[in-house]
Amino acid sequence: MIIGDGTAEIEAGKAAGIRSIAVTYGAIPRADLEAAEPDWILSGIGELVTLVP
């Protein structure tokens, strides 16, 4: 799993065959993150606990 606030992290996750999480509190607009198709998009790091069993 990779977490990042940019599209580069999403692409890196895809290239590595792992899941990606985009966070919206960085400089990249949410629409750009959505276009990169991460597995999840979070508005805050606190939401991460909902993804971890």
N, C-alpha and C positions, 0 to 999 in steps of 0.2 A: 504494500500500500504506500502511495506517495501523496503527500499533502502539499499544496502550494497555492499561491495567489496569482499565478500567471498561467498562460497557455503552454509555456515550455514544460512545466511540470506534468501537465496532462499528457502532452505528447511523449514525454519520457516514460510515463507509466504505460502508455500503450505500447511503446517500443519494447519495454521490458516484460510485457505480458502481465502487468499487475494492475490492480484497481487504483483509480485516481480520485482524489477529493480536491475540489476547488473551494477556496474560501473567498468570500466577497469583500473582505475588509482590506484588500490591497488596492493597488492603483488601476488594475484592469477592470473595465466595466463588466457587469454581470452578463450582458448580452454576448460579449466576446468569450467569456468563460463557457456559457451555454453552447455556443457555436463549436467549441472544441470538444464537446461531448464527454465531460468527465462522468464517472460513475455516480458521484454525489456532488452537490453544491451546498456548502454550509455558510450561514451568515455569521457565525461565531464559533470559536474553538470549543465552547461549551457544548455545542451540538454533537461533537465527536463521540461523546459517551453513549449517544443513541445508536451508534453504529457498531460499537464494540460489545461483544457478548459478555 
